[in-house]
Amino acid sequence: MFPGKKIREGFSMKVSGVILNRPDLHNIAADLNIATNDILIKDRILTIYNTSETCQEIVNDNALTSFVAMSLNIPAEDISELQAVVEVPVKIEFDPSDFEDDEDDD
């Protein structure tokens, strides 16, 4: 996570009956007007970070699962376990000396 970047909030949901691929995620992101890095899938759990007004409007209408089902052309019953999520920042620590050139520049 980049310093000063706002922690994202969103929703995760289990998607059954379809194997999601990158084009599916791009289509959902475009429909929600969110960046492609605001949607991800891992172990059949789809996570959508609510980062746009369009997405917020859909969330406010309690229609996120219906909307995702329509985008994927699957029944809404194939989406379960909807949960609110908050991004967990990951601090990456490294030693700058690991990136120094060991060879002499002579």
C-alpha positions in Angstrom: 0.0 0.0 0.0 1.3 3.4 -0.9 1.8 6.0 1.9 -1.1 8.4 2.2 -3.4 6.2 0.1 -7.0 5.9 1.5 -8.0 2.5 2.8 -10.7 1.1 0.6 -14.0 -0.4 1.7 -16.2 -2.7 -0.2 -17.9 -6.1 -0.3 -16.9 -9.7 -0.8 -19.2 -12.4 -2.1 -18.9 -16.1 -3.0 -19.7 -16.7 -6.7 -20.7 -20.2 -7.7 -21.6 -21.7 -11.1 -19.0 -19.8 -13.1 -15.3 -19.5 -13.3 -14.4 -15.9 -13.4 -11.6 -14.6 -15.6 -9.9 -11.3 -16.1 -12.3 -10.1 -18.8 -15.3 -10.8 -16.5 -13.7 -8.6 -13.8 -12.9 -5.9 -16.3 -16.5 -5.9 -17.5 -17.9 -5.6 -13.9 -15.4 -2.9 -13.1 -16.4 -0.9 -16.2 -20.1 -1.3 -15.3 -19.5 -0.1 -11.8 -17.2 2.7 -13.0 -14.4 1.5 -10.7 -10.7 0.9 -11.6 -9.8 -2.7 -12.6 -7.5 -2.9 -9.5 -10.6 -2.3 -7.3 -12.0 -5.7 -8.1 -10.4 -9.1 -7.5 -11.2 -12.8 -7.2 -9.5 -15.3 -5.0 -10.7 -18.8 -4.2 -14.1 -18.0 -5.7 -14.5 -15.0 -3.5 -15.1 -11.8 -5.5 -14.1 -8.6 -3.8 -15.4 -5.2 -5.0 -14.0 -2.1 -3.5 -16.6 0.7 -3.5 -14.6 3.5 -5.1 -17.1 5.3 -7.4 -20.4 7.2 -7.2 -22.0 4.6 -9.5 -20.9 1.8 -7.3 -22.1 3.7 -4.1 -25.5 4.2 -5.7 -25.8 0.5 -6.4 -24.7 -0.4 -2.9 -27.2 2.2 -1.4 -30.0 0.5 -3.4 -29.0 -3.0 -1.9 -28.5 -4.2 -5.5 -24.8 -5.1 -5.7 -25.4 -8.9 -5.9 -28.2 -8.5 -8.4 -26.0 -6.2 -10.5 -23.0 -8.6 -10.4 -25.3 -11.5 -11.4 -26.7 -9.5 -14.3 -23.1 -8.6 -15.4 -22.1 -12.2 -15.3 -25.3 -13.5 -16.7 -25.8 -15.9 -13.8 -28.7 -16.3 -11.4 -28.5 -14.1 -8.3 -28.8 -17.3 -6.2 -25.3 -18.3 -7.3 -24.0 -15.3 -5.3 -23.8 -15.8 -1.5 -22.0 -14.8 1.6 -22.1 -11.1 1.0 -19.9 -9.3 3.6 -18.6 -5.8 4.1 -14.8 -5.7 3.9 -12.1 -3.2 4.7 -8.7 -3.3 2.9 -5.9 -4.4 5.2 -2.8 -2.4 4.5 0.3 -4.4 4.1 3.6 -2.8 5.2 6.4 -4.0 3.0 9.8 -3.7 4.7 13.0 -4.1 2.8 16.6 -3.2 3.2 17.7 -0.6 0.6 21.2 -2.2 0.6 19.6 -5.2 -1.1 19.2 -3.1 -4.2 22.7 -1.6 -4.3 25.1 -2.7 -7.0 27.7 -4.9 -5.5 30.1 -4.4 -8.4 32.6 -1.6 -8.4 32.0 1.0 -11.1 35.7 1.5 -11.8 
